Amino acid sequence: MNTTARPFPHDGAPLRRFVTSITDGPFGSSLTSSHYSDSGARVIRLGNIGTASFRNADAAYIPLDYFESLRRHEVKAGDLLIAGLGDLNNPVGRACLAPNTASPAIVKADCFRVRLDESRLLHRYAAWALNSAPVTQRVSSLARGSTRSRINLEAARDIRIPVPSIEEQFRIADFLDTETRKLDNIVNKKRRLLHVLNERIDSRVLGHVGRSRLTLPETGDPTLPIRRLLTKVIRPPVANEGVITAFRDGQVTERSLRRSEGYTLSATTEPQGQHVQVDDVVVHGLDGFAGAIGVSEASGNCSPVYHICVPACGGDGRFLARLLRLLALQGYLGNFATSTRERAVDFRNWDLFGRINVPVVPAAEQVEIGAWIMQLQPLCTAIESSERLASERRQALITAAVTGQFDVSTASGRNVTDGVPAS
């Protein structure tokens, strides 16, 4: 490996030298929960900006007529997106390219949309360079904040990155596009397998919904209120335990063990108001509508905004959690909400939530499906391990290519990160 091909220039060049247009997202009253709709112009938020990749989940929209008043924040395919807010797992200054969208798009607060003079600095290369370890560390040192780091628009203009010749920028961008795609494909294949297995489980659970009185009021199988199937428990918090979080993909675990996106921070002043035990059924009182319902994989403390439950009448917690999650994602539970906030449904009132009718499924069937769900856990663990390894190698590859630790024009991509630390 050529480790002296192009040493990293410690000074670099500020983005402002190459910027033709830059904007941050609208703040305050310009974009609030009242402006959101089910379709229209796409709103690109912090959670969509990954490490040199756009995360397409959790889409949000505003009406097209309101988009016109915010057009200066517009995003077009290929624009550079930079995160102005970050934390330990999602560094401030991370960047990606905006994708093609079927409708117009804007950036939201704490996101920057940047357009560059491509004759001197490629958007593709800039996205990779901004995610290299030296640049990430440099941006973090300039950021403000304790638990979350923030940069403003002027600081974003002043981010310095290495800027080689335009020909080398093309070579680096092409190399990283190809090699990181190989790493991503390995993980995606495993994710697809898990997705297929989960679809089979979901189909079986929803089969009970389809045969119940929820869909066949006169002839369907019986239903019962949630409170007859689950018993809500309230335990005092336990000192020195971690924070339990229900993520929107259905996993419930200690927050420190996972990435930070995929959940909503509670506004409560008691962030650790009750204790959660392993195998409890956990329902987020606000994010439950988006799938934040599951069985806890760890013990710890959580906010009072959660409902902590245990199965009643011999029921299986994994089955019941999956049933409620699917009913939430199908929109059924949201019909009984008392109020809404930005892209959320309020389930915090247990008396109201507990009265919602759901299908009654024989205990033996619950246990069988619950065991099936439990069998997926080793596969989930293996995929998580694979994702971590791929992420480390991906980061090392980005840093090594951008900082000139090898010549990308001659590297095959095989074992190119051997001996390169993932920093």
N, C-alpha and C positions, 0 to 999 in steps of 0.2 A: 504494500500500500504506500502510495506517495503521500507522506504527511507534511510535505513542504510545498505543495502545489501552489497554494495561495493563502498565506497566513492571514488570520483575522485582523483587519485594521481596527485598532482600538478606538479611533475617533469615529470612523464611518462617515456617513453623510446624512443630514436631517431630511426627513420626508418633505419639508416645506420647499426644498429646492426643486422638487419634481411634481408637486401638487398643482393641478389645474382647477380643482374644485373639491371642497370639503364641507361637510355639514354634520352636526350632531342631531339627535332626535328631539322632537318637541317635548318640553317639560310642562309641568303644572297643569293648568286648566285647558291647555291646547289639546291634550289627549288623555281623557279619563275613562272610567268604566262605562259612562253613558254614551260614549262614541262608538263602542264596539258593536259589531253585527256578525251575522252568520256567514256573510260573503261580502265581496267587494275588493278593496285594495288590501294587500297583504301587509301586516305590520311585522317587521323583523326585529326581534328582541335579543337580549343578551344570551338567552339559552340557545338561540339558533347559531351563534358564532362558536365554532369548535376550533380545534387546533389544525388550521389549514384545511378544514372541511366544514361544510354547511350542514347543520343539524336540522332536518326538515320537520321534526315532530312539533306538536303543540302549536298549530297554526292559529293566528289571530287576524281579524279583518276589521276594517272600517268601511262605511258606505262610500261609494265612488264619488258622490257629490261632496262629501266632507274631505275626501282626498285632495280635491282641487285646492282647498285652502291651505294644504300642507305640502304642496307640490315641491317646494324648495328642499324638502327632505327625501325626495324621490330616489329610489334605488333601481338601477338597471343591471341586467345580467353582466357579469364580469367586473362589476365595481368591487373595490377593496372594502371590506368591512372590518372594523377594529373595535374590540371590546374596551370600553372606558371604565369598566368596573370588574374586579376580579377577587378571587380568594385563593386558598391554598391549592385547590384542585383545578381551578379554572383561572389561570393567571391573567391579570390585567394586561392589555396590549395584544392579546392573542388575536389572530386575524384569519380570515378566509375570503373566498370570492363569492359574490352574490350569484345565485343560480338563476336559470330561466324560470319565470313564474307566469302562470296563465293570466294573471291580472297585474295591474300596477302595484308597486310596493314602496314603503317608506321605512326608515329606521326609527326606532323608539329611543327614549332617553337612555343615556349612558352607552350609546352605540354611535360610531362614526362611519359615515360613508365617504370614501376617498376616491378621487379620480386622478390619474397620473399621466404625465407626458410619456407615452409608451415608447417614444423614440429614444428615451434615456433610461426609463425604469419600468420594467414589465410588471403589470398587476400580479401575474402568476408568481414571478420570482419574489416580489415584495411580500406576498402572503407567506411564502416559505421562510423568508429571512426574518420576518417579524416573530415567527414561532421558534427560531433557533435559540438555544439556551443563553448565549451571551446577550442577545437583544432582550429576551424576556427578563433576565436578571437586571439589566440596565433600566428597563421600564419600571420594574417593581421598586427599584431604589429611588425613582423619581416620584412614585405615586404617594398619595396621602390616604390616611385611614388606618384603623387598627385591625379589626376583624375582616374588613373588606377594603381593598385598595382601589383608589380612584384617580384617574387623570382627566384633565379638562381638554377642551379643544386645542388650546395653544400648546399644551404638553404633547398632544398627539402629533401636531405639526413638527415638533422638535425631536421626535423619536429618530434615533440614528441607526442606520443599518449599513452593512457592507454593500457597496455598489460596484461590482466588477463591470467589465465591458458588456455591452448588450448581447454580444455573441455568447459569452459565458453565462449570462443570465438565462438565455434560452436553453443552453445545455443543462444547467442546474435544474431549471424548472421541469424540463422534459424528463430528466433522470428521476427526480423525486416523484413526479406524477406516476411514472411507471412502477418504481420500486415500492412506494407506499401502497399503491393499488394492490400489489401482490400480497402484502401483509394484511390489508383490509379484507381481501377476498378469502383468505384462510379463516379469519374470524367470522365473516359473513356466512360462510358455508355451515359453520357450527350453529350460528344463530338461526339459520333457516330450518335446520333439523329441530331445534328446540321449538321454533314457531309452529312447525307442523304437528309436533306432539301436543303442544298446548291447544292448537285448533281442534284436535280430536277430543280432548277433555272438554273444551268449551262446547263443542257440538253435543256431547252427551249431557252436559248440564242444561243447556238450552232446550234440549229435547223434553226435559221435565217441565220447563217453563211453557213450552208449546202445548203440552198435554194438560196443563193446569187451568183453573178457572180465571187466571189472568188473561188468557186468550180464548177460552171456551167457557163463558160465564155459566152456562146452563148444564153442561155435560162434563166439564173438565175435572181433573183431580183436585182435591181440596187444597185450600190455602190457610195459612195462619199468620197472625201478626209476628213481626220480627222478635218482639219481646217474649214470645212463647218459645222461640227457638234459641235465642241467645239471652244470657243474663248479663246485664251491665254490672261491672265491678269498679269500685273506686278504692285504690290503695294509696297510702301515703308514700311520697317519694323516698328513695333510699339514697343515703349520702354516698358520694364518690362513684356513682354509676354514670354511664354515658347517656347521651340523648337519643331516644328512639324516634325514628321518623318513618312515616308511611309514604313511600314513593308512588308516583302515578302509574308505574308499571306493575304494581301489586306487591312489590317486595317491602317488607317491614323489617328494619334492622337498625343497628346503631349508625347514626349519621356519619361518624368518622370513618366507617368502613366502606363508604361509597362516595361516588361523585356528589357534588353539591347541587346540581340541577335536578329537576324532576320532583320538586315539592315546593310548597308555599310556607314561608316563615309566618308563624302566628304573631298576631299583634298583642297577645296577652303579656301582662307583666310578670306572669308566673311560668317561665319557660320549662320548668321541671315540676309540674304540679301533681303528677301521679305516677305510680310505678307500673311497669309492664313486665310480665313474665313470658318466658319462652312458650310458644303455642297459644298465646292469647289471640283472639280475633280482634284486630285493630281497625277502626273506621275513622278516617279523618273527617271532622265535622264540616269542613269547607271544601277540601279537595277530593272528598269521596266521589263526587260526581264524575271526576276525571280518572277514576280508577285507583285512588289511594286507599285501598282496602285490602287487607291480607292478614296472614298469620305471622306473628313476630318470630324472627329467627334468633333474637337475643333478648336479654333482660336489660332493663334500664328505666329511665324516667322520661315522661313525655308531658306535653302541654295539656291543660284541661280541655282544649279544643277537640281532643280525641275521645272516642267511645272505646273503652276497653271491655271486652266481653269474653265470656266462656260459654261453650255449648250447653244447652239444656236438653233433658229427655234423651240422653244417649246419642246426641247428634255429633257429627264430625266437624271440627273447626275448619279444616282445610276446605272441605266441601262447602260449608256455609259461607266462608269468606269468598270463595270463587263465585258462588251463586250471587251474593250481594254485589260483587264487583261487576259481574256481567250485567246485572239489572241496572246498575248505575251507568255503565257505558252505553247501554241500550236506551237510556233516557227515562226509564220507568221511575226510578226513585226520585228523580228531579221533579216529577209532577207533584210531589207532596211537600216541596220546600216552602218555607215561610217567606224567604226573601233571597235576593241574589246580590252579589257584588261583582267586581271585574272577573268575568269568565269563571265564576264559581257558583255553587249552589249551597245554601245554608242547611246543613244537617245537624247543627249543634243541639237542637232541642230533642233530647232522647224520648220524651213523652210522645212527641209527634212522630219522630222517626220510628220508634218502637211499635207504632200502630199500623205501619205499612204492611200489607199482606204480601206474603211470598209463598211459593209452592211448598207443600209438605212432601218430603221425599223419605221413603223408608230408611231406617237407620242403617240397615245392611248395605243398601245402595250408596248411602253417604260414605260409609267406611271404605267401600271398594273404590269409589272415585277419589276419596281422600288419600288412600294408599297409592293410587296412580299418580296423583299430584306429588306426593312425597318422594316417589321414585325418580322424579325429575331433578331433585335437589343435587345429586352428585354430578349430573350433566351441567347444571347451572354453575356449580362450583368450578368445574373444569373449564367452562367457557369464560368465566370471570378471570381465572388464572391465565388463560390464553390471551385474553384481552389486555391484561396488565403487561404480559411479556411483549405482545405486539406493540403496545403503546410505548414501552421503554425503547424497543428497537427502532420504532418509528422516530421517536424524538432524537435518538442518537444519530440516526441516518440524516435527518434534517440538519442537525448541527454540524455534522461532519462535512456534508456537501456544501453548506453555505459558508463555512469557515475555511474551506480549502484543505481539509485533512486528507483528501484523495482527489485524484483527477477523474471527474465524472465522465469525461469523454472516453476513458479506457476501462472504467469499472464495469464489471458484469452485473453487479447487484447482489451476487452470491457471497455471503459472509463479509459484506463490506463494513459491517459494524463490529466485526471481531476486534477486540482491543480498544474500542472506542467507548468511553464511559457514558452512560445515560445520565446526563445532568439536567 
